[in-house]
Amino acid sequence: MSGAYCRTCLQPVPPDARACPACRSRRILRHDELDALSIAHIDCDAFFAAIEKRDDPSLEDQPVIIGGGRRGVVSTACYVARLNGVRSAMPMFKALKACPDAVVVRPRMSVYAAEGRRIRAMMQDVTPLVEPVSIDEAFLDLSGTERLHAASPALTLLRLQTRIQTEVGVTVSVGLSFNKFLAKTASDLDKPNGFAVIGRGEAPEFLAAMKVSAVYGVGPVFAKKLNADGLATLRDVLKRSESDLARRYGESGLRLARIARGIDNRAVNPERERKSVSAETTFNDDIADKTVLKDRLWPLCVKVADRMKADGIAGRVASLKLKTDTFRTLSRRRTLSQPAQLADTLFRNAVELLDREPDGVRYRLIGAGYSVLEPALGDSGDLLDTGALKRARAERAMDTARARFGASAVMKGRLLKPGGGER
């Protein structure tokens, strides 16, 4: 095995070669520990935007923002838009001010979820140890796969990276190291379509120079507190003992102390569970009318249900999220009599939670979701609701029609007033 590979033809090359002897490409991946590392983080590059550009070639060179609504937020921005200062979670009006020529595309979550599952399956073809982080990223442990693939983990990952681009039509960036934190950090170093490596030998120097604000999991508030205490980089953190940091900052301080020393003993866990599935929308204008709020709530419940059904999961808790015009966030939850995944069930429970809120309050955001997730076992119906099974069958029939004829083929509920034709 070699410590260097051509990223174009995937052939091993001499470690000191400037170009690949086989294809003359200068895209060479080399590292002294390349064939000794096996923990990886794979992150799709601007995934939602990349899917839109793949499906609409006219967008290829355009700045693309996935999101919508004057008061909404950016879900994803392509790299062209990012060069103009657009960032994920940025308010849409700020994004359009920074990049007025951007093409704004409404998210197609069902498409992104389907493509995410395709990529996940490709990851599982190379190792069973795949830990999903989100729809478009995951950790992989390729330890012990050398004989299976007749290749080092690094070469197997290069092949996987090429396969994803060829078959799905999007690029991914790969980080390779000896633990999850450093693999995740490495995957951000060479975007897009990058492959970065952080080995044991360089880790201490690399980490010491890292700003605490750049550490994954350290938010702006915690970073500000650390800076105020004289901790600007991990080199500063190394000057403090673990016990001192733990006393001052609790579990976060202890984690930071260990990260600064390159310690992350978390295993790649393929059984890692998603905690919730939710959707929300920010209004262009504040809304106080509960009838209008319910109209906005129904499509969100459909979106959540589509994700739940696609992943074969059900939730034991239904939730409602509201944000008032004074930016106060309200979260309301209800434990269900049995696990559910239907839009109808989520909508009915969210509406009852909404009806409990005082009238006249103006809201700028509404959301709904399921949590406490488990594998779905089908529709058993709510024993206290004799119409539940009938509505479940109706919703499944509409799902089939939408899948066959398109999202607008069947209009139910608040598109015709939701809840099974009650109004």
C-alpha positions in Angstrom: 0.0 0.0 0.0 1.1 3.5 -0.7 0.9 6.7 1.3 -0.3 8.6 -1.7 -3.2 8.1 -4.3 -4.3 9.9 -7.4 -7.7 11.4 -6.9 -8.4 11.3 -10.6 -7.7 7.7 -11.5 -7.5 6.3 -7.9 -4.1 4.6 -8.5 -1.3 4.5 -5.9 1.5 6.9 -6.7 5.0 7.3 -5.2 4.8 9.5 -2.1 7.1 12.1 -3.6 5.5 12.2 -7.1 4.3 15.6 -8.4 1.9 13.9 -10.9 0.3 10.6 -11.3 2.4 8.2 -13.5 -0.8 6.7 -14.9 -2.9 9.7 -15.9 -0.6 12.7 -15.3 -3.1 14.3 -12.9 -1.7 16.5 -10.2 -4.6 15.8 -7.9 -2.6 13.7 -5.4 -3.7 12.8 -1.9 -0.7 12.1 0.3 0.0 11.9 4.0 2.5 10.1 6.1 -0.3 8.3 8.0 -2.7 7.9 5.1 -3.0 4.1 5.3 -3.1 4.0 9.1 -6.3 6.0 9.7 -9.8 4.7 9.6 -12.3 7.1 11.2 -14.0 9.3 8.6 -16.6 12.0 8.3 -18.4 12.5 5.0 -20.3 15.7 4.3 -22.3 16.5 1.2 -21.3 19.8 -0.3 -24.2 22.3 -0.2 -26.4 19.3 -0.6 -29.8 20.8 -1.2 -28.5 23.4 -3.6 -26.4 20.7 -5.4 -29.5 18.6 -6.0 -31.3 21.6 -7.4 -28.4 22.4 -9.7 -28.2 18.7 -10.8 -31.9 18.7 -11.7 -31.9 22.1 -13.4 -28.6 22.7 -15.3 -29.6 26.3 -16.0 -28.8 26.9 -12.3 -25.2 25.6 -12.6 -23.4 28.9 -12.6 -26.1 30.8 -10.6 -26.0 31.8 -6.9 -28.7 29.5 -5.5 -30.4 29.8 -2.1 -32.6 27.1 -0.7 -35.3 28.7 1.4 -38.2 31.0 0.9 -40.2 33.9 2.1 -39.1 37.4 2.9 -38.9 36.6 6.6 -37.8 33.0 6.3 -34.2 31.8 6.7 -31.6 30.2 4.4 -31.7 26.5 4.6 -28.6 26.0 2.3 -26.7 28.2 -0.1 -24.5 27.1 -2.9 -20.8 28.1 -2.9 -21.4 30.8 -5.5 -23.9 32.4 -3.1 -21.6 31.8 -0.1 -18.8 33.8 -1.9 -21.3 36.7 -1.7 -21.7 36.3 2.1 -24.8 34.1 2.3 -24.8 31.6 5.1 -27.1 28.9 6.4 -29.7 30.1 8.9 -29.3 33.7 7.7 -32.5 35.6 7.5 -33.7 35.6 3.9 -33.9 39.4 3.6 -30.2 39.7 4.7 -29.2 36.9 2.2 -30.9 38.7 -0.7 -29.3 42.0 0.3 -25.9 40.3 0.3 -26.7 38.5 -3.0 -29.5 40.2 -4.8 -29.0 38.1 -8.0 -29.6 34.8 -6.2 -32.1 32.3 -7.4 -34.3 31.3 -4.5 -35.6 27.8 -4.6 -38.2 26.3 -2.3 -36.9 23.1 -0.5 -38.0 19.7 -1.8 -37.4 17.7 1.3 -38.7 14.4 -0.1 -36.2 14.6 -3.0 -33.3 15.4 -0.6 -34.3 12.6 1.7 -34.4 10.1 -1.1 -31.0 11.1 -2.4 -29.7 11.1 1.2 -30.8 7.5 1.6 -29.1 6.6 -1.7 -25.8 8.0 -0.4 -26.3 6.4 3.0 -26.7 3.0 1.3 -23.4 3.6 -0.6 -21.7 4.3 2.7 -23.1 1.1 4.1 -21.7 -0.8 1.2 -18.2 0.0 2.4 -18.7 -0.5 6.2 -21.6 -1.4 8.5 -20.3 1.2 11.0 -22.1 4.3 9.6 -23.4 6.8 12.1 -25.8 9.3 10.5 -25.5 12.9 11.7 -28.1 14.5 9.4 -29.6 13.9 6.0 -26.3 14.7 4.3 -23.5 13.7 6.6 -22.3 10.8 8.6 -19.3 9.3 10.4 -17.8 6.0 9.2 -15.4 3.6 10.8 -13.5 1.5 8.3 -11.4 -0.4 10.7 -10.8 -3.9 9.5 -12.2 -3.4 6.0 -8.8 -3.7 4.3 -9.2 -7.4 3.4 -12.8 -6.9 2.3 -12.0 -4.2 -0.2 -8.4 -5.0 -0.9 -7.6 -1.4 -0.1 -6.8 0.9 2.7 -9.6 2.9 4.3 -8.3 6.0 2.5 -8.5 4.4 -0.9 -11.9 2.9 -0.2 -13.1 6.4 0.8 -11.7 7.8 -2.5 -13.6 5.2 -4.4 -16.8 6.0 -2.5 -16.3 9.7 -3.1 -16.0 9.1 -6.8 -19.0 6.7 -6.8 -21.3 9.3 -5.2 -20.4 12.0 -7.7 -20.9 9.6 -10.6 -24.1 8.0 -9.5 -25.9 10.7 -7.5 -24.4 13.8 -9.3 -23.2 15.7 -6.2 -19.9 16.1 -4.5 -18.9 15.2 -0.9 -16.0 16.2 1.2 -14.2 13.7 3.3 -12.3 14.1 6.6 -10.0 11.2 7.7 -8.4 10.9 11.1 -8.1 8.7 14.3 -11.2 10.0 16.1 -14.6 11.5 15.3 -13.9 15.1 16.3 -10.8 15.4 14.1 -12.5 13.6 11.2 -15.4 16.1 11.4 -12.9 19.0 11.6 -10.9 17.6 8.7 -14.0 17.4 6.4 -14.4 21.2 6.7 -10.8 21.9 5.7 -11.0 21.3 1.9 -14.5 22.1 0.7 -16.0 21.4 -1.8 -15.1 18.0 -3.1 -12.2 17.8 -0.7 -10.3 15.1 1.1 -8.4 16.2 4.2 -6.4 14.2 6.7 -5.3 14.9 10.2 -2.9 12.3 11.6 -1.7 11.6 15.1 1.7 13.3 14.5 0.3 16.7 13.5 -2.8 16.7 15.8 -1.2 18.4 18.8 0.2 21.4 16.7 -3.0 21.6 14.6 -5.3 21.7 17.7 -3.1 24.1 19.7 -3.6 26.7 17.0 -7.4 26.2 16.7 -9.6 29.0 18.0 -12.1 27.9 20.6 -14.8 29.4 18.5 -13.9 27.0 15.7 -14.4 23.9 17.9 -17.4 21.9 16.8 -20.0 22.2 19.5 -18.8 25.5 21.0 -21.5 28.0 20.4 -21.1 31.8 20.2 -22.2 32.4 23.9 -19.8 29.8 25.2 -17.0 31.1 23.0 -17.5 34.6 24.2 -17.3 33.4 27.8 -14.1 31.5 27.1 -12.5 34.5 25.3 -13.4 36.8 28.3 -11.6 34.3 30.5 -8.5 34.5 28.4 -9.1 31.3 26.4 -8.9 32.3 22.7 -7.2 29.1 21.3 -6.9 25.5 22.4 -3.3 26.3 23.3 -4.7 28.5 26.0 -7.0 25.7 27.1 -4.0 23.3 27.4 -2.6 25.6 30.1 -5.6 24.8 32.3 -6.1 21.5 34.1 -9.1 19.3 33.3 -10.4 19.7 36.8 -10.1 23.5 36.7 -12.0 23.6 33.4 -14.6 21.2 34.6 -15.2 23.2 37.8 -15.6 26.4 35.9 -17.5 25.3 32.8 -19.0 21.9 33.8 -19.3 19.1 31.2 -18.5 21.5 28.4 -15.2 22.5 30.0 -14.2 18.8 30.5 -15.0 18.1 26.8 -13.0 21.1 25.7 -10.0 20.0 27.8 -10.0 16.6 26.2 -10.5 17.9 22.7 -7.5 20.2 23.2 -5.5 17.1 23.9 -6.8 15.2 20.9 -8.9 12.9 23.0 -12.3 11.8 21.7 -13.2 8.2 22.7 -16.7 8.2 21.1 -17.2 5.2 18.9 -19.0 5.4 15.5 -22.4 4.2 16.5 -24.7 3.0 13.7 -27.6 2.7 16.2 -27.5 6.5 16.9 -31.1 7.6 17.0 -32.6 10.7 15.6 -34.4 12.6 18.4 -37.2 14.3 16.5 -38.6 15.2 13.1 -40.1 18.7 12.7 -40.8 21.5 10.2 -41.5 25.1 10.7 -42.2 28.3 8.7 -41.6 32.0 9.3 -44.4 34.3 8.1 -43.9 37.3 5.9 -46.2 39.2 8.3 -47.2 38.4 11.9 -50.4 36.4 12.3 -52.8 36.4 15.2 -55.8 34.7 13.5 -55.8 31.1 14.6 -57.8 30.0 11.6 -55.0 31.3 9.4 -52.4 29.7 11.7 -54.0 26.4 11.3 -54.0 26.8 7.5 -50.2 27.3 7.7 -49.8 24.4 10.1 -51.3 21.7 7.9 -48.6 21.7 5.1 -45.9 21.5 7.9 -47.6 18.4 9.3 -47.7 16.9 5.8 -43.9 17.6 5.4 -43.1 16.0 8.8 -45.3 13.0 8.0 -43.6 12.5 4.6 -40.2 12.3 6.4 -41.6 9.9 9.0 -43.1 7.6 6.5 -40.0 7.7 4.3 -37.8 6.6 7.2 -40.3 4.1 8.6 -40.5 5.7 12.0 -43.2 6.9 14.4 -43.3 9.3 17.3 -44.8 9.1 20.8 -44.8 12.8 21.3 -46.4 15.5 19.2 -45.2 19.1 19.5 -46.1 22.6 18.5 -43.6 25.5 18.2 -44.6 29.1 18.2 -42.5 32.3 18.1 -44.3 35.5 19.1 -43.8 39.0 17.5 -41.7 39.8 20.5 -39.4 36.8 19.6 -40.5 34.7 22.6 -40.4 31.0 21.7 -43.1 28.7 23.0 -42.8 24.9 22.9 -45.9 22.7 23.6 -45.8 18.9 23.8 -48.4 16.1 24.1 -47.7 12.5 24.7 -49.8 10.3 22.4 -51.7 7.2 23.3 -49.6 5.3 20.8 -46.8 6.0 18.3 -47.9 7.9 15.2 -46.5 9.2 11.9 -49.6 10.6 10.1 -50.1 14.2 9.2 -53.6 14.0 10.4 -52.6 12.9 13.9 -49.9 15.6 14.2 -52.2 18.3 12.9 -55.1 17.4 15.3 -52.8 17.4 18.4 -51.0 20.5 17.3 -54.3 22.3 16.8 -55.5 21.4 20.2 -52.3 22.8 21.7 -52.7 25.9 19.6 -56.3 26.4 20.8 -55.1 26.5 24.4 -53.0 29.6 23.7 -54.6 33.0 24.4 -56.3 34.8 21.6 -54.9 37.9 20.1 -51.2 37.0 20.3 -49.3 37.7 17.1 -46.9 35.1 15.9 -44.1 35.2 13.4 -43.3 31.5 13.3 -45.2 28.2 13.7 -43.8 24.6 13.6 -44.8 21.1 14.4 -43.1 17.8 14.9 -42.8 14.3 16.3 -40.3 13.2 18.9 -39.4 10.1 21.0 -39.1 8.1 17.8 -39.3 4.4 17.2 -39.8 2.0 14.2 -43.3 2.3 12.8 -45.5 -0.8 13.0 -48.4 0.4 10.9 -51.8 2.0 11.7 -53.4 0.5 14.8 -55.8 3.5 15.3 -56.5 5.4 18.4 -58.9 3.4 20.6 -60.5 6.6 21.8 -61.1 7.8 18.2 -63.2 5.5 16.1 -62.5 7.6 13.0 -58.7 7.3 13.2 -58.3 4.2 11.1 -60.5 5.5 8.4 -58.5 8.8 8.3 -55.3 6.8 8.3 -56.4 4.8 5.2 -57.5 8.0 3.5 -54.1 9.6 4.1 -52.2 6.5 2.8 -54.3 6.6 -0.3 -53.4 10.3 -0.8 -49.8 9.5 -0.3 -50.0 6.9 -3.1 -51.7 9.4 -5.4 -49.1 12.1 -4.7 -46.3 9.7 -5.3 -47.8 8.7 -8.7 -49.2 12.0 -10.0 -47.3 14.7 -8.1 -47.7 16.7 -4.9 -50.6 18.7 -6.2 -52.6 15.7 -7.4 -54.5 15.4 -4.1 -55.6 18.3 -2.0 -57.0 17.6 1.4 -57.5 19.2 4.6 -56.9 22.9 4.9 -56.1 22.9 1.2 -59.8 21.8 1.2 -60.0 22.2 5.0 -58.0 19.4 6.6 -59.1 16.8 9.1 -61.0 14.4 6.9 -63.6 16.6 5.3 -65.0 17.9 8.5 -65.4 21.5 7.3 
